[in-house]
Amino acid sequence: MSQEFYEQIFNKQQKLEAVPSNKEITKWALQVIRLLYPEQTGKLFVDVDAIKAEFKMLEDELFHIMEVTKACADSNNKERAARFFEQLPKLYLVLNTDIQAIFNGDPAARSEFEVVRTYPGFFAISLYRLAHSLYIEDVPLIPRILTEYAHSKTGIDIHPAAVIGEYFYIDHGTGIVVGESCKIGNHVKLYQGVTLGALSVDKSMANTKRHPTVEDNVVIYSGATILGGETIIGHDSVIGGNVWLTKSLPPNSRVYHTPNHRILNKLSRRIFGRR
């Protein structure tokens, strides 16, 4: 390789601002979640003051991450970090509704402990909710790092800008995509492979409503694809598996995909190696 190439790489590095590693940022977020839900690690504290000190340490770490990242150079990052932790009790209550939704809705769930400790849906939702809280504080980069970490671990891709209500239930979850401008109401249930996406990926649409709105009490089964910023799924609707939608539906709708299958009532014995 040429000297010119080496210099090109070196010069690029000089232009980059210092940003903590993705590992450092996600470690901070996981510590917050594990402090809220010790079920994930089993770590217990000796008293309330110890818990209070841990939260303060995590607040200071967030301030450090934002300062080093220069995420919010136009404002006071210390105040921003403090506001995030002031909102944490409210976020905790919302996460508790997500746990209840999963536990009450999944016959296979034996306990809320099991949901917190093992369910990829709750893992993805919890990181999304932390990321969204940072996003609405206009913190760049860090929210996306958190949701992409959850995506890499669970296959569930939720953009931190999406607005999602309480009692959010993801069942199985692999392959779910929730786009940037999605709005999802309360008591919504998504199965694996659901896409809430845009009709167009043109860059000129970056600041527009490109993704669907899903109202309260909607169930969307596996493989369904719902596209478009003007698409609204009315409350109390059920969207069947593999449905493709680009138009709005009124409340209480039922939409199902009807594939054409050829059913063989009798199979040749030769298939099984017998005559």
VMD Tcl script that draws the C-alpha trace (Angstrom):
set ca {
  {0.00 0.00 0.00}
  {1.17 3.50 -0.77}
  {2.35 6.17 1.65}
  {-0.49 8.34 0.35}
  {-3.03 5.76 1.54}
  {-1.50 5.64 5.03}
  {-1.58 9.42 5.23}
  {-5.20 9.45 4.11}
  {-6.19 7.13 6.96}
  {-4.10 9.15 9.44}
  {-5.63 12.45 8.36}
  {-9.12 10.99 8.72}
  {-8.33 9.95 12.28}
  {-7.24 13.47 13.16}
  {-10.65 14.83 12.16}
  {-12.55 12.42 14.38}
  {-13.74 13.55 17.78}
  {-13.08 11.33 20.77}
  {-16.10 9.11 21.35}
  {-16.33 6.41 24.04}
  {-16.49 2.91 22.64}
  {-19.85 1.29 21.98}
  {-18.91 -1.20 24.69}
  {-18.50 1.56 27.28}
  {-21.81 3.18 26.32}
  {-23.79 -0.07 26.35}
  {-22.15 -1.11 29.62}
  {-23.52 2.06 31.22}
  {-27.05 1.37 29.91}
  {-26.97 -2.25 31.06}
  {-25.87 -1.14 34.52}
  {-28.90 1.16 34.70}
  {-31.27 -1.64 33.67}
  {-29.67 -4.13 36.06}
  {-29.96 -1.66 38.91}
  {-33.66 -1.26 38.15}
  {-34.05 -5.03 37.74}
  {-31.61 -6.98 39.92}
  {-33.36 -10.12 38.63}
  {-30.96 -9.90 35.69}
  {-27.81 -10.31 37.77}
  {-28.81 -11.19 41.31}
  {-26.68 -8.32 42.65}
  {-28.10 -6.98 45.92}
  {-27.23 -3.82 47.86}
  {-26.79 -3.58 51.61}
  {-29.08 -0.56 52.08}
  {-30.94 2.28 50.38}
  {-27.96 4.61 50.58}
  {-25.88 2.16 48.57}
  {-28.53 2.12 45.82}
  {-28.68 5.92 45.89}
  {-24.90 6.09 45.51}
  {-25.01 3.68 42.57}
  {-27.56 5.84 40.75}
  {-25.38 8.91 41.39}
  {-22.36 7.12 39.98}
  {-24.32 6.19 36.84}
  {-25.49 9.80 36.47}
  {-21.88 10.96 36.62}
  {-20.91 8.33 34.05}
  {-23.63 9.55 31.68}
  {-22.36 13.11 32.09}
  {-18.83 11.91 31.29}
  {-20.00 10.00 28.20}
  {-21.89 13.01 26.86}
  {-18.99 15.36 27.58}
  {-16.41 13.17 25.87}
  {-18.75 12.50 22.96}
  {-19.49 16.25 22.75}
  {-23.06 15.10 22.24}
  {-24.68 18.28 23.45}
  {-22.10 21.01 23.08}
  {-24.79 23.70 22.95}
  {-26.17 22.98 26.43}
  {-25.31 21.88 29.94}
  {-24.68 18.13 29.83}
  {-24.72 17.93 33.64}
  {-28.30 19.21 33.68}
  {-29.17 16.90 30.80}
  {-27.84 13.85 32.67}
  {-29.71 14.95 35.80}
  {-32.98 15.29 33.86}
  {-32.56 11.77 32.48}
  {-32.28 10.32 35.97}
  {-35.14 12.45 37.26}
  {-37.32 10.77 34.62}
  {-36.10 7.29 35.54}
  {-38.91 6.52 38.07}
  {-41.48 7.21 35.34}
  {-39.55 5.06 32.86}
  {-39.40 2.29 35.48}
  {-43.19 2.32 35.86}
  {-43.65 2.06 32.10}
  {-41.19 -0.84 31.91}
  {-43.19 -2.59 34.63}
  {-46.27 -2.39 32.39}
  {-44.25 -4.05 29.61}
  {-43.34 -6.88 31.97}
  {-47.00 -7.30 32.93}
  {-48.05 -7.35 29.28}
  {-45.57 -10.10 28.45}
  {-46.33 -12.17 31.55}
  {-50.11 -11.88 31.22}
  {-50.07 -12.47 27.48}
  {-47.69 -15.41 27.15}
  {-48.94 -18.78 28.44}
  {-45.33 -19.99 28.49}
  {-44.23 -17.32 30.99}
  {-43.97 -18.82 34.47}
  {-43.13 -15.62 36.36}
  {-42.26 -11.97 35.94}
  {-38.75 -12.91 37.09}
  {-38.48 -15.20 34.06}
  {-39.64 -12.38 31.75}
  {-37.02 -9.97 33.09}
  {-34.22 -12.53 33.13}
  {-34.75 -14.37 29.85}
  {-37.10 -12.69 27.40}
  {-35.40 -10.99 24.42}
  {-38.50 -8.87 23.89}
  {-38.14 -7.25 27.29}
  {-34.39 -6.81 26.80}
  {-34.98 -4.94 23.52}
  {-37.84 -2.87 24.94}
  {-35.83 -1.82 28.02}
  {-32.88 -0.61 25.95}
  {-35.26 1.15 23.56}
  {-36.96 3.01 26.44}
  {-33.62 4.20 27.82}
  {-32.52 5.23 24.35}
  {-35.80 7.05 23.69}
  {-35.45 9.03 26.92}
  {-32.03 10.19 25.76}
  {-33.35 10.86 22.26}
  {-36.03 13.25 23.48}
  {-33.28 15.12 25.32}
  {-31.72 15.66 21.85}
  {-28.73 13.47 22.66}
  {-27.31 12.26 19.33}
  {-25.54 8.98 18.53}
  {-25.81 7.37 21.99}
  {-29.50 6.37 21.62}
  {-28.79 4.69 18.28}
  {-25.80 2.83 19.72}
  {-28.07 1.39 22.43}
  {-30.86 0.24 20.13}
  {-28.40 -1.22 17.63}
  {-26.81 -3.17 20.47}
  {-30.24 -4.58 21.33}
  {-30.73 -5.31 17.62}
  {-27.46 -7.25 17.46}
  {-28.40 -9.32 20.53}
  {-32.07 -10.02 19.80}
  {-32.77 -9.38 16.11}
  {-35.31 -6.72 17.21}
  {-34.72 -3.36 15.52}
  {-36.51 -0.43 17.21}
  {-35.45 3.07 16.27}
  {-34.97 5.23 19.38}
  {-37.15 7.99 17.91}
  {-40.22 5.74 17.65}
  {-42.98 6.61 20.14}
  {-44.34 3.54 21.95}
  {-47.04 3.45 24.60}
  {-47.41 1.36 27.74}
  {-47.96 -2.42 27.98}
  {-45.87 -3.11 24.87}
  {-45.58 -6.84 24.18}
  {-43.07 -8.41 21.81}
  {-43.52 -12.17 21.42}
  {-40.43 -14.06 20.19}
  {-39.37 -10.92 18.35}
  {-36.67 -11.94 15.89}
  {-36.89 -9.86 12.72}
  {-39.16 -7.12 14.09}
  {-38.51 -3.66 12.60}
  {-40.04 -0.49 14.08}
  {-39.14 2.58 12.05}
  {-38.06 6.03 13.17}
  {-41.39 7.86 12.89}
  {-43.62 5.02 14.10}
  {-46.25 5.79 16.68}
  {-47.52 2.82 18.67}
  {-50.30 3.04 21.25}
  {-50.94 1.16 24.48}
  {-51.46 -2.60 24.78}
  {-49.98 -3.41 21.36}
  {-48.62 -6.88 20.65}
  {-46.10 -7.68 17.90}
  {-44.98 -11.13 16.82}
  {-41.72 -12.06 15.11}
  {-40.94 -10.74 11.65}
  {-43.31 -7.74 11.79}
  {-42.16 -4.69 9.83}
  {-43.50 -1.22 10.54}
  {-41.64 0.55 7.78}
  {-41.59 3.27 5.15}
  {-43.01 3.12 1.64}
  {-40.01 5.03 0.36}
  {-36.42 5.31 1.56}
  {-35.71 8.50 -0.36}
  {-33.31 10.73 1.62}
  {-35.51 13.77 0.97}
  {-38.11 12.22 3.31}
  {-35.75 12.23 6.31}
  {-37.79 14.73 8.34}
  {-41.26 13.48 7.42}
  {-43.67 10.95 8.94}
  {-42.64 7.86 6.94}
  {-43.76 5.04 9.21}
  {-47.19 3.78 10.32}
  {-49.30 4.64 13.34}
  {-50.66 1.71 15.35}
  {-53.43 2.58 17.78}
  {-54.29 0.94 21.12}
  {-55.04 -2.78 21.59}
  {-53.74 -3.93 18.21}
  {-52.26 -7.40 17.60}
  {-49.97 -7.90 14.59}
  {-49.01 -11.48 13.82}
  {-45.75 -12.83 12.43}
  {-44.46 -11.71 9.07}
  {-46.92 -8.85 8.61}
  {-45.62 -5.76 6.80}
  {-47.25 -2.36 7.32}
  {-45.78 0.58 5.42}
  {-46.24 4.32 5.06}
  {-46.47 7.42 7.20}
  {-50.14 7.96 6.39}
  {-51.07 4.38 7.27}
  {-53.07 4.14 10.50}
  {-54.13 0.84 12.05}
  {-57.28 1.56 14.03}
  {-57.59 0.49 17.64}
  {-58.61 -3.07 18.59}
  {-57.62 -4.44 15.17}
  {-55.98 -7.79 14.42}
  {-53.51 -8.11 11.54}
  {-52.89 -11.70 10.49}
  {-49.57 -13.29 9.58}
  {-47.89 -12.32 6.30}
  {-50.37 -9.52 5.57}
  {-49.05 -6.63 3.44}
  {-50.66 -3.26 4.17}
  {-50.07 0.21 2.76}
  {-53.48 1.72 3.55}
  {-55.22 2.67 6.77}
  {-57.71 0.43 8.55}
  {-60.68 1.51 10.69}
  {-60.92 0.42 14.33}
  {-61.88 -3.21 15.07}
  {-60.61 -4.45 11.69}
  {-59.61 -8.05 11.01}
  {-57.22 -8.64 8.13}
  {-55.87 -12.02 7.13}
  {-53.60 -13.33 4.38}
  {-55.24 -16.13 2.34}
  {-52.56 -18.17 0.58}
  {-53.45 -20.77 -2.03}
  {-52.23 -24.16 -0.89}
  {-52.54 -27.45 -2.67}
  {-53.44 -30.07 -0.08}
  {-52.71 -33.71 -0.86}
  {-55.09 -35.98 1.01}
  {-53.17 -39.11 0.11}
  {-49.42 -39.50 -0.11}
  {-47.77 -42.15 -2.22}
  {-46.23 -44.91 -0.16}
  {-43.12 -44.54 -2.32}
  {-42.41 -41.26 -0.52}
  {-41.74 -43.29 2.60}
  {-39.78 -45.98 0.77}
  {-42.62 -48.52 0.85}
  {-44.76 -50.03 -1.92}
}
mol new
graphics top color blue
foreach p $ca { graphics top sphere $p radius 0.5 }
foreach p [lrange $ca 0 end-1] q [lrange $ca 1 end] { graphics top cylinder $p $q radius 0.2 }
display resetview
